[in-house]
């Protein structure tokens, strides 16, 4: 009877575990559907004509799918194309410059907070994070006045500096966590083998902190790519506008070009999705690479 009871108890535990696994799969599937459906709706709307998009009750699948809305954005002979491509490259320039500068500054700063002991270290690290305790809109007017005094209004430099200011605190905090988890003994072993501190940092710490650097890069890029309030405030020249501000052209006093707006918004989301899909394999590779010294 004891063996039979143990077998029954084991079978019951396996059934409960299997039930929890299926529950988790169902919840995960619902979350994926909830996340993906807006993108699907946006893409399907971009394939409709203006009349079809305004039909009621709305139809998910377009009766006569068309790519005219995308051709209007990409056709060089279209006035809409020139504006959209200008906005696109402006956003790409600002986001890329912000990402490169954020990583270039955050990597040595986070390493210094992680490895070095110096007076005021704790207070300075707290001061770095203090900015994130306030909403970004609080700094809108002071930053606008500062940028006007520096002569940077209506330039991409004003956005790059602003996004760098907002992105650096979290970037430093993220990277410091990665450096804290890298055993200092690995650097000490490299120093014993004759490497300088800088060489140990480049050859040991940098490869092991690849996930943190990639996460910081993605965070900085997406934050700059999607930002609207500061871009709308600092830029008034059409040739300097970024995508979040530029796509307002699809709105007018009399009507809204919903298919064109959805096409532009869908294309705006493509670089971010591609960036994540391309870089996610580096997350896995960096996390699985060993730190064994041969």
N, C-alpha and C positions, 0 to 999 in steps of 0.2 A: 504493500500500500504506500510505503514511503516513496518508492521509486515512481509509482504512478502519480502521486501527488506532486512530486518534483517536476515530472514531465508536463503535467497539466499547468503548473505554475509557470514553467518556462514557455510553454505554448501561449499562455495568456499574455506574458510579457512581450513576446514577439508580435502578437496580434495588436497590442497597444502601440508598440513602436511602429508597426506598419501603418496603423491608423493615423498616427501623428505625422508620418512621412507623407501620406496622401493628403492630409489636411494642409501641410506646408506647401505641397505642390499646387493645390487648388488656390490657396491664398496668393502664392507667387504668380500663378497664371492670371488671376484677377488683377493684380497690381500691374503686370505687364500690359494687359489689355487697357487698363485705365491710363497708362502712360503713353501707349502707342496710338490710341484712338484719336487724340487731337491731331497728331501728325497725319494720320490717314485721312481724316476729314479735311484738313488743310490741303493735302495733295489732290484729293478728289474734287474739291471746290475749284482748284486752279485749273482743272481740265474742263470746266464748264464755261459757257458763254455768260455774258452779263444777265441776259433774260432768264436763263436756266437757274442761275444762282439766286434769283429773287423769287422763284416759284414757291408757292405755299399750298399744301405742306411740302417741306423740303424733301428732296430725293438724295439719298446718299450717293448712288452711282449715277454719273452723268449719262443722259440718254444718247448724246452725241459728243463723245470725248474729243477735245481739241487741244493742240499744243500752241495755239495762237498767242496765248498769254506769255508763254516762255519765249516765243520768237520775238515778241515785242520788246522783251527785256534784253535779248542777245543780238538781235539784228542790227548791224552797224548803221543801217539807213534809217533806223527808227530813233526819234528824239528821246523816247523813253529809254532806249538802250544806252545812249550816251550818259544820261543822268544816272541810271542804275549802276553801270560799270564804274563810273566815277565814285559813287558812294561806296561801292564794293571795295575798290582799291584803297580808298581813304580808310575804311574800317580795317582792312588788312594791314596797312601801314601802321596805324595807331596801335592795333592789338599786338602785332609782331614786335614793334619797338618796345612796348610796355612789358611784354613777356621777357624779352632778352635782357632789358635793364633790371627787371625784378629778380630774375635768377642770378644775374651778375652781382647784384648787391646782397641778396638774401643768403647766398651760399657762404661767403666769407663771414657775414654777420652772424648767421646761425652757428657756424663752426666756432667762432670766437665765444659766443655765449655758452656753448656746450663744453668746450675744452679748457678755456682759460679762466683763471680766477683773478679778478681785479676789483678795486674799490668801486662800490656803487653798482656792481653787476646785477644784483637782484632788482634794485630800483630802476635801473636803466631798462631792463627787460620788461618790467611792469609798465614803464612809460611807453615802450614801443607798442604794447598791447592796449594801452589806454584809449587810443583813437577809436578802436573797434567798439568801445562801449557807447559811442554816440552814433546816431543815424547819419548817413552821408549827407542828407539834405541840410543838416545844421551848418555845414561848412560851405554851402553854396555861395552865399553873399560874400563872406570874407575872402574866399578863393577867387571869386570874380574880380573883386577890388584889387587883390594882389596881382592877378594876371593882367589886369588893365594897367597897373603901375609898371609892370615888367614889359609891357607892349606885346603880350602873347595872345591877346584876344583875337579870335578869327585865325588862329594857327593851330596846327596839330600838336605843337609843343605844349600848349596849355592842357590838352587832354592827356598827353603822355605823362606829364608831371603829376596831374591830379590822380590818374589811375594808379600811378606808381606809389603815390602817397597812401592810397586806400588799400592797395594790394600787398605792400611790403610787410605790414605787421603780421598778417596771417601766414604769409610765405615764410617769414623768419621763424614763426612759431612751429609750423609744420616741419621745416627742415631741422630745427633744433631737436625735435622729437626723434627723428631718424638718426641724427648724430649721437644722441644719448644712448641709443640702443646698439650702436656699433662698439664692440669691445675695444677699449683703448690699448689692450695688449697687442692687438694686430699692428697698431702704429709703433708701439715700442719695439716689437720684433723687427719691423722694417728699419727703425732707427739703429738697432743693434747691428743690422746687416750693412750699415753704412749710408742709408738714405737720410736726406735732410727732412725736416718737418714738412716742408712744401712738397718734396717728392713723395713722402708717405701719404700726404693728403691727396695728391693726384692719383697715385697708384693703388691706394688701399681704400680711403674713405670715399672718394668720388664714385668709383664703380659700385660700392655697396649702398650708396645713398641714391642710386639711380631712380628707384621708385618715388622717393621724396621729391627729387628734382623734376620728374615728369609730372607728378601731381601738382606741384607748384606752378609749372608751366601751363598746364591745362586750366588751373584755377585763374591764373592771371590773364590768359588769353580769353577765356569765356567772359570774365568780368568786364574786360575792355570791349569785347565784341558786342555785348548786349546792352551796355550802358546808354541811357537815354537823357537823363536830366541834365548832366553837365555838358554833354554834346549839344543839346538844344540851347543851353544858356550861353556857352562860350563861342559857338559858331553861328554866324548869320549869313556868310557867303555860301552860295549853293555849291561852288566847286570845292569847298572844304568839308561839306557835311558828310557824316558817316551814315551807314545804312539805317540804324534805328530812327534817325531823324529824317533821312531822305525819303523813306517809303511813305511819309505823310502825304506825298504828292498824290497818292491814290485817293485821298479824301478831298472832297470839294464841298462847296456850299449846297449844291443841288443834288449830288449823288455820290456814291462811293463805288469805286471799281473793285468789287469784292474778288472776282477771279484774278485780276491783276495783282491785287494786294496779297492774296494767298500764294500766288506764284512767286512774288518777290520775297515773301516771308519764308516760304519753303526753301528757296535758294539761299536765303540768309542762314538757314539752319544747317545747310549741307556741310560747310567747312568745319563746324564744330563737331558734327557727327563723324565725319571722316577723320578728323584729328584724333578723336577718342578711339575709333576702331583701329587706326594705325598704331597708336601708342599703347593700347591695352596689352599687347603681347609683350611689350618691354616690362610692364608691371610683373607679369608672370615670370619672365626670364630672370629679371633682377631679384625677385623674391626666392627663386629656386637656386640661383647660383650660390655655391658654397663659399665659405670664408676660410677654407682649409689651406694652410700654408704648406706647400710641398717642399 
